[in-house]
Amino acid sequence: MGKKPLEWFKQADYDLKTAEYLFKGKRYVYTVFMCHLSIEKTLKGLYQEKLNKLPPKVHNLIYLIEKIGLELPDDLFDWISALNRLSIPTRYPEDLKEMQKDYNKDETGKLV
């Protein structure tokens, strides 16, 4: 059945620590990417744990939350929604130099 939920959670933790390392190293674009990846893997672990089937190969955090039936406080849902919108731009930047201007320490710190 692929990865077990615990493996998803271990990888999510590793990715979050990677995000922290990147933030300290001022690699803000990829800090955001790794935060998204960490949340995604956590949700996929929850999906597999709750539904007892492999999670879909998607990156949409909101889709996963809805499929799991996870109820979140509004502020947490809004934060995850913001992070979700950044998935594609941080994964495949059109212009890295421009993106680096948008993702400085202050702006990235609001997301992570």
N, CA, C and O of each residue as an XYZ file, in Angstrom:
448
protein
N       0.818     -1.199      0.000
C       0.000      0.000      0.000
C       0.855      1.253      0.000
O       0.390      2.298      0.455
N       2.051      1.195     -0.478
C       2.901      2.375     -0.501
C       3.385      2.740      0.885
O       3.492      1.887      1.766
N       3.675      4.006      1.068
C       4.147      4.483      2.371
C       3.077      4.301      3.432
O       1.880      4.395      3.159
N       3.529      4.043      4.623
C       2.608      3.999      5.764
C       2.476      5.425      6.308
O       3.361      6.253      6.091
N       1.385      5.715      7.006
C       1.208      7.065      7.538
C       2.415      7.565      8.335
O       2.799      8.727      8.203
N       3.009      6.712      9.151
C       4.157      7.150      9.946
C       5.299      7.631      9.056
O       5.994      8.586      9.403
N       5.496      6.985      7.924
C       6.552      7.411      6.996
C       6.243      8.788      6.416
O       7.138      9.622      6.276
N       4.978      9.023      6.081
C       4.589     10.360      5.610
C       4.923     11.407      6.678
O       5.458     12.472      6.369
N       4.602     11.092      7.936
C       4.831     12.045      9.022
C       6.321     12.284      9.264
O       6.731     13.414      9.530
N       7.124     11.239      9.173
C       8.582     11.393      9.328
C       9.146     12.292      8.240
O       9.974     13.164      8.505
N       8.686     12.069      7.009
C       9.173     12.892      5.904
C       8.696     14.339      6.031
O       9.430     15.267      5.691
N       7.476     14.531      6.516
C       6.954     15.884      6.732
C       7.808     16.624      7.755
O       8.113     17.804      7.578
N       8.188     15.938      8.812
C       9.047     16.540      9.838
C      10.410     16.901      9.258
O      10.942     17.978      9.529
N      10.969     16.000      8.463
C      12.264     16.253      7.819
C      12.172     17.479      6.901
O      13.067     18.324      6.888
N      11.088     17.561      6.142
C      10.904     18.697      5.232
C      10.735     20.007      5.992
O      11.223     21.048      5.550
N      10.050     19.963      7.126
C       9.892     21.174      7.928
C      11.244     21.638      8.472
O      11.537     22.833      8.479
N      12.054     20.703      8.919
C      13.400     21.057      9.386
C      14.249     21.604      8.243
O      15.076     22.492      8.446
N      14.042     21.074      7.053
C      14.740     21.594      5.871
C      14.298     23.032      5.605
O      15.123     23.885      5.275
N      13.002     23.301      5.747
C      12.483     24.663      5.562
C      13.124     25.622      6.563
O      13.496     26.740      6.206
N      13.250     25.187      7.803
C      13.888     26.028      8.824
C      15.351     26.318      8.455
O      15.832     27.440      8.614
N      16.030     25.309      7.970
C      17.426     25.458      7.552
C      17.531     26.438      6.376
O      18.409     27.300      6.354
N      16.637     26.297      5.411
C      16.640     27.195      4.258
C      16.326     28.635      4.672
O      16.910     29.580      4.143
N      15.400     28.794      5.623
C      15.061     30.135      6.102
C      16.283     30.796      6.731
O      16.565     31.966      6.473
N      16.996     30.052      7.548
C      18.210     30.594      8.173
C      19.262     30.935      7.120
O      20.046     31.869      7.297
N      19.276     30.179      6.031
C      20.224     30.418      4.946
C      19.736     31.428      3.917
O      20.385     31.634      2.892
N      18.588     32.064      4.188
C      18.009     33.106      3.344
C      17.582     32.602      1.968
O      17.600     33.350      0.991
N      17.205     31.345      1.903
C      16.680     30.753      0.668
C      15.159     30.733      0.791
O      14.545     29.678      0.947
N      14.568     31.927      0.716
C      13.177     32.110      1.084
C      12.179     31.457      0.125
O      11.165     30.918      0.566
N      12.454     31.501     -1.168
C      11.538     30.878     -2.130
C      11.373     29.396     -1.805
O      10.256     28.880     -1.769
N      12.479     28.727     -1.571
C      12.420     27.296     -1.319
C      12.026     26.974      0.118
O      11.645     25.843      0.418
N      12.115     27.954      0.999
C      11.548     27.793      2.339
C      10.045     27.594      2.221
O       9.475     26.691      2.834
N       9.416     28.445      1.429
C       7.969     28.355      1.224
C       7.623     27.018      0.573
O       6.673     26.351      0.986
N       8.382     26.630     -0.431
C       8.148     25.358     -1.107
C       8.213     24.181     -0.122
O       7.351     23.302     -0.142
N       9.234     24.171      0.732
C       9.393     23.065      1.673
C       8.309     23.073      2.749
O       7.906     22.010      3.221
N       7.837     24.242      3.138
C       6.719     24.303      4.086
C       5.469     23.687      3.458
O       4.756     22.916      4.100
N       5.217     24.031      2.214
C       4.082     23.455      1.503
C       4.230     21.936      1.439
O       3.274     21.205      1.698
N       5.421     21.468      1.095
C       5.659     20.035      0.974
C       5.457     19.325      2.309
O       4.922     18.217      2.349
N       5.877     19.952      3.387
C       5.701     19.373      4.711
C       4.218     19.218      5.063
O       3.798     18.172      5.558
N       3.439     20.253      4.806
C       1.994     20.195      5.075
C       1.348     19.139      4.170
O       0.502     18.362      4.613
N       1.755     19.125      2.908
C       1.207     18.151      1.955
C       1.445     16.714      2.437
O       0.528     15.894      2.407
N       2.641     16.414      2.872
C       2.953     15.058      3.333
C       2.198     14.722      4.624
O       1.771     13.583      4.818
N       2.039     15.696      5.484
C       1.247     15.466      6.695
C      -0.193     15.114      6.331
O      -0.770     14.169      6.869
N      -0.762     15.889      5.407
C      -2.136     15.630      4.988
C      -2.267     14.277      4.289
O      -3.274     13.588      4.449
N      -1.267     13.906      3.528
C      -1.315     12.599      2.863
C      -1.209     11.463      3.874
O      -1.832     10.415      3.705
N      -0.429     11.668      4.912
C      -0.379     10.673      5.988
C      -1.720     10.549      6.683
O      -2.173      9.442      6.972
N      -2.363     11.686      6.955
C      -3.683     11.676      7.574
C      -4.719     11.033      6.656
O      -5.588     10.285      7.106
N      -4.611     11.334      5.370
C      -5.513     10.759      4.373
C      -5.423      9.234      4.418
O      -6.442      8.546      4.488
N      -4.209      8.719      4.377
C      -4.014      7.272      4.369
C      -4.457      6.659      5.698
O      -5.057      5.584      5.726
N      -4.159      7.343      6.780
C      -4.526      6.844      8.102
C      -6.052      6.784      8.267
O      -6.597      5.805      8.777
N      -6.719      7.842      7.828
C      -8.164      7.938      8.031
C      -8.951      7.113      7.014
O      -9.921      6.445      7.373
N      -8.536      7.158      5.748
C      -9.314      6.523      4.690
C      -8.787      5.144      4.301
O      -9.414      4.430      3.518
N      -7.630      4.774      4.853
C      -7.018      3.476      4.595
C      -6.824      3.193      3.101
O      -7.039      2.076      2.630
N      -6.414      4.230      2.375
C      -6.061      4.054      0.968
C      -4.991      5.063      0.596
O      -4.784      6.056      1.293
N      -4.316      4.798     -0.510
C      -3.245      5.682     -0.943
C      -3.777      7.074     -1.237
O      -4.840      7.217     -1.843
N      -3.055      8.093     -0.817
C      -3.503      9.451     -1.130
C      -3.305      9.738     -2.615
O      -2.420      9.163     -3.248
N      -4.119     10.616     -3.165
C      -3.969     10.969     -4.580
C      -2.669     11.740     -4.814
O      -2.137     12.381     -3.907
N      -2.185     11.665     -6.018
C      -0.951     12.373     -6.386
C      -1.305     13.804     -6.791
O      -1.279     14.174     -7.965
N      -1.632     14.578     -5.784
C      -1.976     15.988     -5.981
C      -1.159     16.829     -5.008
O      -0.626     16.324     -4.019
N      -1.074     18.107     -5.306
C      -0.352     19.040     -4.440
C      -1.300     20.038     -3.774
O      -0.864     20.897     -3.007
N      -2.578     19.926     -4.064
C      -3.562     20.876     -3.576
C      -3.928     20.557     -2.124
O      -4.586     19.555     -1.842
N      -3.498     21.413     -1.225
C      -3.719     21.198      0.201
C      -5.205     21.261      0.566
O      -5.675     20.499      1.411
N      -5.929     22.159     -0.065
C      -7.356     22.320      0.234
C      -8.121     21.062     -0.196
O      -9.005     20.592      0.520
N      -7.781     20.535     -1.343
C      -8.402     19.301     -1.822
C      -8.198     18.174     -0.807
O      -9.138     17.453     -0.474
N      -6.960     18.030     -0.318
C      -6.671     16.981      0.657
C      -7.433     17.189      1.957
O      -7.969     16.238      2.526
N      -7.481     18.419      2.421
C      -8.226     18.740      3.649
C      -9.695     18.355      3.492
O     -10.292     17.764      4.392
N     -10.272     18.697      2.338
C     -11.682     18.381      2.098
C     -11.911     16.872      2.023
O     -12.891     16.371      2.574
N     -11.030     16.151      1.354
C     -11.180     14.701      1.221
C     -11.089     13.996      2.570
O     -11.791     13.016      2.819
N     -10.224     14.501      3.430
C     -10.056     13.922      4.764
C     -11.242     14.286      5.662
O     -11.564     13.563      6.604
N     -11.881     15.411      5.358
C     -12.959     15.902      6.210
C     -12.413     16.614      7.428
O     -13.040     16.633      8.487
N     -11.238     17.200      7.265
C     -10.557     17.874      8.366
C     -11.170     19.245      8.592
O     -11.294     20.041      7.661
N     -11.553     19.517      9.831
C     -12.091     20.828     10.187
C     -10.997     21.620     10.877
O     -10.417     21.167     11.864
N     -10.719     22.799     10.355
C      -9.647     23.641     10.885
C     -10.208     24.981     11.334
O     -11.201     25.456     10.781
N      -9.583     25.592     12.328
C      -9.964     26.968     12.678
C      -9.754     27.877     11.457
O      -8.877     27.629     10.629
N     -10.559     28.912     11.363
C     -10.503     29.796     10.192
C      -9.113     30.351      9.928
O      -8.676     30.391      8.778
N      -8.409     30.780     10.973
C      -7.094     31.381     10.751
C      -6.093     30.355     10.204
O      -5.254     30.700      9.372
N      -6.172     29.106     10.658
C      -5.292     28.061     10.144
C      -5.664     27.708      8.706
O      -4.787     27.510      7.865
N      -6.960     27.629      8.426
C      -7.400     27.350      7.067
C      -6.949     28.458      6.121
O      -6.502     28.173      5.010
N      -7.058     29.712      6.542
C      -6.620     30.841      5.716
C      -5.121     30.784      5.456
O      -4.675     31.054      4.341
N      -4.343     30.436      6.472
C      -2.890     30.321      6.321
C      -2.546     29.219      5.320
O      -1.700     29.411      4.446
N      -3.202     28.067      5.448
C      -2.944     26.959      4.516
C      -3.397     27.344      3.112
O      -2.745     26.968      2.138
N      -4.485     28.077      2.984
C      -4.941     28.537      1.664
C      -3.904     29.440      1.005
O      -3.636     29.327     -0.191
N      -3.329     30.331      1.796
C      -2.280     31.211      1.259
C      -1.078     30.399      0.806
O      -0.538     30.632     -0.275
N      -0.664     29.459      1.620
C       0.462     28.597      1.272
C       0.133     27.771      0.025
O       0.989     27.567     -0.836
N      -1.087     27.309     -0.063
C      -1.521     26.505     -1.207
C      -1.407     27.289     -2.517
O      -0.994     26.739     -3.538
N      -1.770     28.565     -2.485
C      -1.708     29.403     -3.688
C      -0.271     29.586     -4.180
O      -0.047     29.883     -5.353
N       0.688     29.411     -3.292
C       2.096     29.621     -3.657
C       2.776     28.355     -4.164
O       3.952     28.390     -4.525
N       2.066     27.257     -4.197
C       2.668     25.980     -4.574
C       3.320     26.032     -5.957
O       4.500     25.713     -6.102
N       2.567     26.425     -6.951
C       3.086     26.410     -8.323
C       4.162     27.484     -8.521
O       5.219     27.175     -9.071
N       3.936     28.727     -8.098
C       4.989     29.735     -8.315
C       6.323     29.389     -7.648
O       7.379     29.666     -8.217
N       6.296     28.792     -6.463
C       7.565     28.462     -5.811
C       8.159     27.172     -6.358
O       9.366     26.950     -6.269
N       7.326     26.342     -6.913
C       7.789     25.082     -7.505
C       8.454     25.336     -8.852
O       9.477     24.734     -9.178
N       7.856     26.236     -9.628
C       8.333     26.521    -10.981
C       8.376     28.036    -11.214
O       7.546     28.569    -11.951
N       9.324     28.726    -10.598
C       9.360     30.187    -10.749
C       9.540     30.615    -12.203
O      10.351     30.051    -12.938
N       8.767     31.626    -12.600
C       8.930     32.204    -13.936
C      10.240     32.992    -14.002
O      10.997     32.894    -14.968
N      10.481     33.760    -12.969
C      11.671     34.608    -12.926
C      12.186     34.586    -11.484
O      11.636     35.250    -10.605
N      13.233     33.823    -11.263
C      13.756     33.630     -9.909
C      14.144     34.947     -9.262
O      13.870     35.159     -8.081
N      14.772     35.828    -10.012
C      15.222     37.108     -9.450
C      14.027     37.930     -8.947
O      14.082     38.515     -7.865
N      12.960     37.969     -9.731
C      11.762     38.697     -9.312
C      11.123     38.039     -8.088
O      10.675     38.718     -7.164
N      11.091     36.725     -8.102
C      10.491     36.010     -6.988
C      11.288     36.249     -5.702
O      10.709     36.345     -4.620
N      12.587     36.344     -5.821
C      13.418     36.593     -4.642
C      13.110     37.950     -4.032
O      13.251     38.132     -2.822
N      12.692     38.907     -4.855
C      12.301     40.215     -4.331
C      11.017     40.089     -3.498
O      10.876     40.735     -2.460
N      10.091     39.255     -3.964
C       8.811     39.079     -3.277
C       8.945     38.274     -1.992
O       8.202     38.490     -1.034
N       9.889     37.352     -1.976
C      10.045     36.466     -0.826
C      11.293     36.840     -0.039
O      12.317     36.158     -0.088
N      11.174     37.932      0.680
C      12.267     38.341      1.557
C      12.004     37.752      2.952
O      11.041     37.013      3.156
N      12.850     38.083      3.871
C      12.743     37.507      5.227
C      11.396     37.834      5.866
O      10.753     36.954      6.438
N      10.969     39.077      5.775
C       9.715     39.488      6.415
C       8.502     38.804      5.800
O       7.654     38.277      6.519
N       8.417     38.811      4.477
C       7.266     38.204      3.798
C       7.225     36.697      4.009
O       6.161     36.130      4.255
N       8.373     36.054      3.914
C       8.424     34.612      4.106
C       8.128     34.265      5.564
O       7.460     33.271      5.850
N       8.626     35.085      6.474
C       8.383     34.844      7.897
C       6.907     34.852      8.251
O       6.499     34.206      9.216
N       6.098     35.577      7.480
C       4.655     35.598      7.705
C       4.009     34.276      7.325
O       2.944     33.925      7.834
N       4.656     33.547      6.429
C       4.094     32.292      5.931
C       4.588     31.070      6.663
O       3.916     30.039      6.686
N       5.745     31.177      7.256
C       6.330     29.976      7.873
C       6.370     30.076      9.375
O       6.831     29.152     10.044
